[in-house]
Amino acid sequence: MQSTHAIDPCNRPGQSIQAIDSERRFGQAISTVTQKERAAITIRALRTEIPEPETELVHQDPYELIIAVVLSAQCTDERVNKVTPALFEAYPDVYALAKAEPDEIFPFIRSISYPNNKSKHLAGLARRVVDEFGGVVPQGTKELMSLPGVGRKTAQVVASVAFSDDALPVDTHVFRVANRIGLTRNANTPLKVERQLKRLLPVEEWSEAHHLLILHGRYRCTARGPRCVDCRVLPACRYGQELQKLPAPRKDLDARRGKYYCATRRHYFDEPDVHTDRYGTPQISCPRCSSMNVFNSKTGATTKRPRDYRV
C-alpha cells in the first residue's frame, strides 16, 4: 500500500501538474485541494524558500539548548542569543548553574522577558537535572516536562533539536501560520493545532515542518505585516486568498472631508463604529448605516480585515 505522502499532491484527476504549477507561478489560488494536499503544497513551497530550516537559538549541547529555549518564552531568539554567551561563560554546565541562586542568575538575563521568574526556573531546572537525572538533560518529553519552566512546547523543541525525536512544537508563529494557511480547522489552542498538523503530515516531516512554519512566520507571514504579494505559499493560503478578495484601494477620496468614507451611503465621517463580522473579527463600520464597506480616506485602502489568529 502506497503511503499518502508518497503521492504527488498535485497529481489528481481534472488538474494536471502543469496547470497547478501555472497557477502557482501567477499567484492564483489552487482550487479544490484537500487538507493533506494543502499541507504537502505548503511544505514543498517553504522548502524552496528555506532550504535548511533549523533553530536560530545558538547552543552547543542539550544543556545550553534547554536554557536558551526556556529563556525564549515570549522573547525573541535574537535577544536570547545576546545574553546567553555571558550566562554560559559564568555557568558553563548544569552543575555550575545548579549551585547558583536566582538572584545571581538575574543580572545575566535582566533584559529577557520575565527575568525574575526565569531566574527561578533556571536554578530549579539545573538542580533537578543534577539531583534526579545525574546531571544529564533527559531525552523524553515527559521527563523534560517535569523540569521547572519546561512546558509542552519547550520539551518538544529540546527533544526534537537535541535528540532528533519526532516532534511538532507549536509556538505563536506556528499557531498563526497554520491557521492562516488553512492547515487547521477550528484550532483555537496550540494543542489543537499540534494534533491537527500531526494528522496531516508524515511523522518524519514533523520537526522540519516546525522549523519551516516558525521561520515563515518570523520573517514573512508576520503578525502585523505579512508579505503576501510574492509569497510561495499564497496559492494554497486561505488568508492570502481572503486578502486578494478585499476591495481595491480607491484614488477618488478626499481626506479633508473626513477620516473614513462609507462606500454604501457615500459619505465621509470621522468617528467610526466597530462591529463584529460573522467570523468574529472586529471591523470598522459606518456610524449611520453600520456598513462595513468603509475606506481610509487618506490611504484609500479598505478597513476590512480577514479573520486572523493569535495565541
QUIQUITA-V88753 format. One record per helix or strand of 2 or more residues. SS is the DSSP state (h for helix, s for strand). FROM is the first residue (numbers start at 1). LEN is the number of residues. Records with the same first field share a line. If there is no record, write none. Layout:
SS=FROM-LEN / FROM-LEN
This chain:
h=4-3 / 17-9 / 35-15 / 62-10 / 77-14 / 94-5 / 102-8 / 115-19 / 141-4 / 152-12 / 172-10 / 190-11 / 203-17 / 234-3 / 238-8 / 255-3
s=260-3 / 267-3 / 273-4 / 282-4 / 294-3
